[in-house]
Amino acid sequence: MSKKIDAEEYSTDYPDGYLDKSITCTSCEACCCRLEVILVTDTGVPEHLTDEDEWGGQTMRRLDDGWCVALDRTSMMCSIYEVRPLVCRIFTEGSPECITEREENL
């Protein structure tokens, strides 16, 4: 991977009223941490937390139960938050995608 990318370059703007503001990462149960995360940029994710998929792409390693290896199971927060993958940075809390994951996993 090459240069580090600032997630601000990829921020997703939603119209007013589009996000469910009652949902925050601190009040969630980390449903998004069950999704497959493909590493498309270099954010500094430690290599020992990554795997290579069948096509040669880098992904976040997942445990046997499907959870991301970087999830702290005690706090249900990301243990590598400062260097988390780009897709994790732009997955917006309270967005329709977030709500769908919560409905499917809670």
N, C-alpha and C positions, 0 to 999 in steps of 0.2 A: 504494500500500500504506500501511497505517496504522502502528500501534504495533509496536515490536519485541517479539518473543515470546521468552521464555526457554525453551530446550529442556527444562529440568527439568520444566516444566509438562506436557510430553508424553512423559516418559521411559517406556520400555517395560520392565516388570519381567518377567523370565522365571523360572520355577521353578528351584531348584537342579538341576544336572545337565542342563539344557536347552541350555545354550550350549557350544560347543566352545571351551574356553579356550586351545587351542593356536593358534587363529587370532587374530591381532592386526592392526591396520592397518599396523604397521611390518613385519610379515612377509608381508603380502599383496601382490598385484600389481594393486591398485586396480580389481578387477573391477566394483565398484559404480559406478565413474566412467564406465561405459559406459551406465548407465541414464538414461532421460529424467528430468530433475529439474524438477518444476513448482514454481514459487515461490508458496507459499500464504501466507506471512507476510513481513514486512520484517525481515530479519536484517542488512541493510547490504551485501548483494551489490552490487558496483559495476555500474552500469547498462550499461557497455560490455561486460560479460560475459553479458548476457541477450539473449534473443530473444523475439519474440511469436509464439505458436503460431497455428494457423488459426482458433481460437475467441477470440482476443484475450487469452489468458492469458500470463503471463510464465513463461519457462523459462530454465534455464541454457543458454547457447550451447554447441553441440557442434561439434567440428572435423569435417572431411570424413570422417575415419576412425571417427567415432562417439564419440571420447573427449571428456570434459568439458573445456572451454577453461581451467578453473581448475586442472587437474591439471598439476603440474610433472613433465614427462616424464623428467627426470633422477633426481629423488628418488622419483617415483611417490607424492608426497604432495600434499595440497591446498594451493594457493598462497594461498587466502583462508580458511584454516581458522577463524580467529577470527570471521569473518562468514559462514561457509558456510550454505547453506539449511537450513531446519528438517528437511526429509526426510533430508538428509545427517547431521544431528545425531542423529536417532533411529534410523538404520539401524544396528542393533547388530552389532558384529563377533562372528563365531562363531554368529550366530543361524541358524535354518533358511533364512531368506531369503539371508543371506550365503553359506551353504554352497551353495545352489542356484546363485547367480551364479558362484561359484568353479568348480563342476562344469561349468557351461556355457561358461566362458571360459578355463579353464586347460588 
